[in-house]
Amino acid sequence: MTELATMDFHPQPRPGQARPWAFPAPERGTLDNGLTVLRCHRPGQQVVAVEVLLDAPLDAEPAGLDGVATIMARAFSEGTDRHSAEEFAAELERCGATLDAHADHPGVRISLEVPASRLAKGLGLLADALRTPAFADSEIERLVRNRLDEIPHETANPARRAAKELSRNLFPASSRMSRPRQGTEETVSTIDSAAVRSFYERHVRPATSTVVVVGDLAGIDLDALLGDTLGAWTGEPGKPRAVPPVTADDRGRVIIVDRPGAVQTQLLLGRIGADRHDRVWPAQVLGTYCLGGTLTSRLDRVLREEKGYTYGVRAFGQVLRSAPDGTGAAMLAISGSVDTPNTGPALDDLWKVLRTLAAEGLTDAERDVAVQNLVGVAPLKFETAAAVASTLADQVEQHLPDDYQGTLYQRLAATGTVEATAAVVNAFPVDRLVTVLVGDAAQIEEPVKALGIGEVSVVPAE
């Protein structure tokens, strides 16, 4: 009888002891030039993330120059007094760094990622971009042309077109928030290097700026590096600016952006609500997640799984501007797309979900899943230095305390089902939502009017 061969298996790995996790707390300081510094040592993170926040908000753009903040942000990587645009890009590549920038309502953000071993070089290039940007005529003209080329593509994108129409209808015409963040064809075409430099000189200075540095800083004399690089940046102290409160008209109504022949309708329902300084924010986050934050949410369960109208519908809150004095606000919205013939039925069912939520509330099971998803995945969400740096920068930008994110997770876990229900019902009242539909008006206008969810108007797609 043949003896069977035996095998020795490697011992099965056993799970380690779970360790408590908390969002990292930064150390705060100030350079001699007034630049605020937040640093956070993250062992093992050999790619250091640097975020610079500039107090150059969109509402500071001169009249008729919407988009100048965006052009300035993009021009920071297009040459300095030491390097041409091509040379600057090559220097970034040599040290394995990436540099990105964008402008939004609170201000301009510049993001640098660079290996820890090349941090000195990366900070030097960043400092040059901030201290002595070239803003060469040829580069600004190219950036303006590029931006003008982007606008038709954004107009053709149903989701972007819906967002533009929602802002135009939700906010007063005098508000910067009513107009596209990156400007229109009319305003962008008037931007030149002189306009960019004027905006830079008026609003970009170290005394009103903050830098966030996150990564493995072991063996790095960060104080010396910052002093030799960003510490050499000079500028006059800034003057406080009056910030108007965020106001909006959220009377229930429907705007159809006509796209003849469209096979789908893009949906965007929105209004403004509480920002992160309001005590209701954690409950609002939790309730909104239950409504439309994941594939198991109520909106997806009805519109996607039961009815097959859509590939997915999401509800979310996005901070527009945050301030402790109550002048800030967040955009609260529901977004998705449905096939054209079912636009009316899909909206009808969406409103039924909202009404049922108000009448019956969330379930404990829904609340528990939301807490598990929001709080339980936090350690994975913040694995990279860039994720931590971005969140710390958000806190600075929104005038929040340095321990806000860690405290938020504790508050989410402590929020009950009744509190989450009240918050999401208040966030999405059925009679106070501005609804934008991008689709074929000839097919969807009458079915939408029959729903009685608000006055219906039709605008051309442009």
C-alpha positions in Angstrom: 0.0 0.0 0.0 1.4 3.3 -1.0 2.0 5.7 1.9 0.4 9.1 1.3 2.7 12.1 1.3 2.1 14.6 4.1 2.5 18.4 4.0 3.5 20.8 6.7 1.4 24.0 6.5 2.7 27.3 7.6 1.0 28.4 10.8 -2.1 30.5 10.1 -1.5 34.2 10.9 -3.3 35.4 14.0 -4.8 38.9 14.3 -2.8 41.3 16.5 -4.1 43.2 19.4 -6.4 46.1 18.3 -4.9 49.4 19.1 -6.9 52.6 19.8 -6.9 55.2 17.0 -7.4 58.9 17.1 -7.0 61.6 14.5 -3.5 63.0 14.9 -3.1 66.3 16.7 -0.8 68.9 15.1 1.7 71.1 16.8 1.1 74.8 16.1 3.6 77.6 15.7 4.4 80.8 13.8 7.4 81.9 11.8 9.0 85.3 12.2 7.2 86.6 9.0 3.8 85.8 10.5 3.2 82.5 8.6 1.2 80.1 10.8 2.7 76.5 10.9 0.9 73.3 11.7 3.1 70.2 11.8 2.3 66.5 12.4 4.9 63.8 12.7 3.6 60.5 11.1 6.1 57.8 11.4 6.6 55.7 8.3 5.0 58.3 6.0 8.1 58.9 3.8 6.1 61.1 1.3 5.6 64.4 3.1 2.4 66.4 2.4 2.5 70.2 2.6 -0.7 72.4 2.3 -0.5 76.2 2.0 -3.7 78.2 2.6 -3.8 81.7 1.2 -6.4 84.2 2.3 -7.5 84.9 -1.3 -11.2 84.0 -1.4 -13.3 84.2 -4.5 -15.4 87.1 -3.2 -12.3 89.2 -3.1 -11.9 88.9 -6.9 -12.4 92.3 -8.6 -15.7 93.0 -10.4 -15.6 91.5 -13.9 -12.6 89.3 -13.2 -14.2 86.1 -11.9 -11.6 83.4 -12.4 -8.5 85.5 -11.6 -7.9 83.5 -8.4 -8.0 80.3 -10.4 -5.5 81.6 -13.0 -3.2 82.9 -10.2 -3.4 79.5 -8.5 -2.4 77.6 -11.7 0.3 80.2 -12.5 2.2 79.4 -9.2 3.8 76.4 -11.0 4.5 78.3 -14.2 7.9 79.8 -13.4 9.6 82.1 -10.8 12.4 84.6 -10.8 14.9 81.7 -10.8 13.2 79.2 -13.2 11.2 79.3 -16.3 8.0 77.3 -16.4 9.8 74.4 -18.1 12.7 74.6 -15.6 10.4 74.7 -12.6 8.6 71.6 -13.8 11.9 69.9 -14.3 13.1 70.8 -10.8 9.9 69.4 -9.3 10.4 66.2 -11.2 14.0 65.8 -10.2 13.1 65.8 -6.5 10.0 63.5 -7.1 7.6 66.2 -6.1 4.1 67.2 -7.3 2.6 70.7 -6.9 -1.1 71.4 -7.4 -3.2 74.5 -6.6 -6.8 75.5 -6.8 -9.1 78.3 -5.8 -12.4 78.0 -4.0 -14.7 80.3 -2.0 -12.6 80.3 1.2 -9.3 80.9 -0.6 -6.5 79.4 -2.6 -4.9 76.1 -1.6 -1.4 74.9 -2.8 -0.5 71.2 -2.2 3.0 69.8 -2.3 3.9 66.2 -2.0 7.6 65.3 -1.8 9.8 62.5 -0.5 11.1 63.3 3.0 14.6 63.0 1.7 13.9 65.8 -0.7 11.8 68.0 1.6 14.4 70.8 1.6 14.4 71.0 -2.2 10.6 70.8 -2.4 10.0 73.5 0.2 12.5 75.7 -1.6 10.6 75.4 -4.9 7.3 76.1 -3.0 8.8 79.2 -1.4 10.0 80.5 -4.7 6.6 80.0 -6.2 5.0 82.0 -3.4 7.7 84.7 -3.0 8.6 85.5 -6.6 6.1 84.0 -9.1 6.9 85.1 -12.7 3.4 85.5 -14.0 4.9 85.8 -17.4 2.6 87.3 -20.1 2.9 84.2 -22.3 2.1 81.8 -19.5 -0.9 83.7 -18.3 -2.2 83.9 -21.8 -1.8 80.2 -22.2 -3.6 79.5 -18.9 -6.4 81.8 -19.9 -6.8 79.9 -23.3 -6.8 76.6 -21.5 -9.5 77.8 -19.1 -11.6 79.1 -22.0 -11.2 75.7 -23.7 -12.5 74.0 -20.5 -15.7 75.9 -20.2 -17.6 74.4 -23.2 -16.7 70.9 -21.9 -18.1 71.8 -18.5 -21.3 73.2 -20.1 -21.7 69.9 -22.0 -21.4 67.9 -18.8 -24.9 67.4 -17.3 -23.7 67.3 -13.7 -21.6 70.4 -14.0 -24.4 72.2 -15.9 -26.8 71.3 -13.1 -24.5 72.6 -10.4 -24.0 75.9 -12.3 -27.8 76.4 -12.6 -28.4 75.5 -9.0 -25.9 78.1 -7.8 -27.4 80.7 -10.1 -30.9 80.1 -8.8 -30.1 79.5 -5.1 -27.9 82.5 -4.4 -28.6 86.2 -5.1 -27.0 87.6 -8.2 -24.8 89.9 -6.1 -23.2 87.0 -4.4 -20.0 85.5 -5.8 -21.5 82.0 -4.9 -24.1 82.5 -7.7 -21.4 82.4 -10.4 -19.0 79.7 -11.5 -16.0 79.3 -9.3 -13.5 79.4 -12.1 -15.2 82.2 -14.0 -17.1 82.5 -17.3 -16.0 83.0 -20.8 -16.7 86.7 -20.5 -14.7 87.3 -17.3 -11.8 84.9 -18.0 -11.2 86.4 -21.4 -10.4 89.7 -19.8 -7.7 88.3 -17.4 -4.1 89.2 -18.1 -0.8 89.1 -16.2 -1.4 92.5 -14.8 -4.7 91.5 -13.3 -3.1 88.3 -11.8 -0.2 90.2 -10.3 -2.5 92.8 -8.8 -4.7 90.1 -7.2 -1.5 88.4 -5.9 -0.1 91.6 -4.4 -3.4 92.5 -2.7 -4.1 89.2 -1.1 -1.1 86.8 -0.9 1.2 87.4 2.1 2.7 85.2 4.9 0.9 87.0 7.8 -2.5 85.8 6.6 -1.4 82.4 5.4 -1.0 78.9 7.0 1.3 76.0 6.1 0.5 72.4 7.1 3.3 69.8 7.1 2.5 66.1 7.6 4.8 63.1 7.3 7.7 61.3 8.8 9.8 64.2 10.2 12.3 62.1 12.1 15.8 63.5 11.7 14.5 66.6 9.9 15.1 70.0 11.4 11.8 71.4 10.2 12.2 74.7 11.9 15.5 75.3 10.1 14.0 74.2 6.7 11.0 76.4 7.1 13.1 79.3 8.2 15.4 79.0 5.2 12.5 78.6 2.7 9.0 79.9 3.5 10.5 82.0 6.3 12.2 84.2 3.6 8.8 85.1 2.2 7.9 88.7 3.1 4.8 90.8 2.9 2.8 93.5 4.6 0.3 92.5 7.3 -3.2 92.0 5.9 -6.2 94.1 6.8 -9.4 92.3 8.0 -12.1 92.0 5.3 -15.8 92.2 5.8 -17.3 88.8 5.0 -21.0 88.9 4.0 -23.2 86.2 5.4 -24.3 83.4 3.1 -27.9 83.8 2.0 -30.1 81.8 -0.3 -33.6 81.5 -1.7 -34.6 77.9 -1.2 -38.3 78.2 -2.0 -39.4 74.9 -3.6 -39.3 75.2 -7.4 -38.0 73.2 -10.4 -35.7 74.5 -13.2 -35.4 72.3 -16.3 -32.2 72.9 -18.4 -33.4 71.8 -21.8 -31.3 69.1 -23.5 -33.4 67.9 -26.5 -32.9 64.3 -27.2 -31.2 63.5 -23.9 -31.7 59.9 -22.9 -31.0 60.6 -19.2 -32.0 63.4 -16.8 -29.5 64.7 -14.4 -31.0 65.5 -11.0 -29.7 68.0 -8.5 -31.8 69.1 -5.5 -30.2 71.6 -3.1 -30.5 74.2 -0.4 -28.1 75.7 2.2 -27.9 74.6 5.8 -25.8 74.4 8.9 -22.0 74.4 8.7 -19.5 72.6 11.0 -19.7 75.2 13.7 -23.4 74.3 14.3 -23.9 71.7 17.0 -26.3 69.8 14.6 -23.5 69.0 12.2 -22.6 65.5 13.4 -26.3 64.5 13.5 -26.7 66.1 10.0 -23.8 64.1 8.7 -25.1 60.9 10.1 -28.7 61.4 8.9 -27.6 62.5 5.4 -25.4 59.3 5.2 -28.5 57.2 6.0 -30.5 59.0 3.4 -28.0 58.8 0.5 -24.4 58.2 1.5 -23.9 54.7 0.3 -25.4 51.8 -1.7 -27.4 50.7 1.3 -29.0 54.1 1.8 -32.7 54.7 1.5 -32.5 56.6 -1.8 -30.4 53.8 -3.5 -32.6 51.1 -2.0 -35.7 52.6 -3.6 -34.6 54.3 -6.8 -31.8 51.8 -7.7 -32.5 48.4 -6.2 -36.3 48.4 -6.2 -37.2 50.5 -9.2 -34.1 50.4 -11.4 -34.3 54.1 -12.3 -30.7 54.9 -11.7 -27.2 53.6 -11.1 -27.0 55.6 -7.9 -28.3 58.6 -6.1 -26.3 60.4 -3.4 -27.2 62.9 -0.6 -24.3 65.0 0.8 -23.3 68.1 2.6 -20.5 70.3 1.3 -19.2 73.3 3.3 -19.2 76.4 1.2 -17.8 78.7 3.9 -17.5 78.1 7.6 -17.3 80.7 10.3 -17.9 80.7 14.1 -20.0 83.9 13.9 -22.8 82.1 12.0 -22.0 83.7 8.6 -21.0 80.3 7.0 -23.1 77.6 5.4 -23.0 74.3 3.7 -24.6 73.1 0.5 -27.0 70.2 1.2 -27.8 68.3 -1.9 -29.2 65.2 -3.6 -27.6 64.2 -6.9 -28.0 61.5 -9.5 -29.3 60.6 -12.9 -32.3 58.6 -14.2 -33.5 57.5 -17.6 -35.6 60.1 -19.3 -39.0 58.3 -19.5 -38.8 57.6 -15.7 -37.9 61.1 -14.6 -41.4 61.9 -13.3 -41.8 58.5 -11.4 -38.2 58.8 -10.0 -38.8 62.2 -8.6 -42.2 61.1 -7.2 -40.5 58.2 -5.4 -37.7 60.5 -4.2 -40.2 62.8 -2.6 -42.0 59.7 -1.1 -38.7 58.7 0.5 -38.3 62.2 2.1 -41.9 62.2 3.3 -41.6 58.7 4.7 -38.4 59.7 6.5 -40.2 62.7 8.1 -43.2 60.6 9.1 -41.5 57.4 10.3 -37.9 58.4 11.0 -34.7 56.4 10.6 -34.2 52.9 12.1 -31.6 52.0 14.7 -30.2 49.6 12.2 -29.7 52.4 9.6 -28.0 54.5 12.3 -25.7 51.7 13.4 -24.5 51.0 9.8 -23.9 54.6 9.2 -21.8 55.0 12.4 -19.8 51.9 11.5 -19.1 53.1 8.0 -18.3 56.7 9.0 -16.3 56.0 12.2 -15.0 52.5 11.6 -13.1 53.3 8.4 -11.5 56.5 9.7 -8.1 54.8 10.3 -8.0 53.7 6.6 -9.2 57.0 5.4 -6.3 58.8 7.0 -3.5 56.4 6.2 -1.7 58.8 4.0 0.0 62.1 5.0 -1.9 63.9 2.2 -5.3 62.9 3.7 -4.3 64.1 7.2 -2.8 67.4 5.8 -5.9 68.1 3.7 -8.2 67.6 6.7 -6.0 69.8 8.9 -6.0 72.5 6.2 -9.8 72.2 6.0 -10.0 72.8 9.8 -7.8 75.9 9.5 -9.8 77.2 6.5 -13.1 76.7 8.3 -11.8 78.3 11.6 -12.2 75.1 13.6 -10.1 73.9 16.5 -7.2 71.6 15.9 -8.9 68.7 17.6 -12.1 69.1 15.7 -11.9 65.9 13.5 -11.1 63.6 16.4 -14.0 65.1 18.5 -16.3 64.7 15.5 -15.9 61.0 15.5 -16.7 60.8 19.2 -19.9 62.9 18.5 -20.9 60.8 15.6 -20.6 57.6 17.7 -22.7 59.3 20.4 -25.5 60.5 18.1 -28.8 58.7 18.5 -31.3 57.7 15.9 -33.9 60.3 16.9 -31.3 63.1 16.7 -30.1 61.9 13.3 -33.6 61.7 12.0 -34.5 65.3 13.1 -31.3 66.6 11.5 -31.8 65.0 8.1 -35.5 65.9 8.0 -34.6 69.6 8.7 -31.8 69.4 6.2 -34.1 68.2 3.3 -37.6 69.6 3.9 -39.9 68.6 1.0 -41.1 72.1 0.4 -37.8 73.9 0.6 -35.7 72.3 -2.2 -34.5 73.9 -5.4 -34.6 71.2 -8.0 -32.5 71.3 -11.2 -33.2 68.8 -14.0 -30.9 68.7 -17.0 -32.8 66.7 -19.7 -35.2 66.7 -22.5 -37.9 69.3 -21.5 -40.3 68.1 -24.2 -40.5 64.7 -22.4 -40.1 65.6 -18.8 -41.8 69.0 -18.2 -45.4 67.8 -18.0 -44.8 64.7 -15.8 -42.8 66.9 -13.4 -45.5 69.6 -13.3 -48.0 66.9 -12.4 -46.0 66.1 -9.2 -46.8 69.5 -7.6 -43.3 69.9 -6.1 -43.0 73.5 -7.1 -43.3 76.0 -10.0 -41.5 74.6 -13.1 -39.5 76.8 -15.5 -37.4 75.8 -18.6 -34.1 77.4 -19.6 -32.0 76.6 -22.7 -28.9 74.5 -22.3 -26.7 77.2 -23.8 
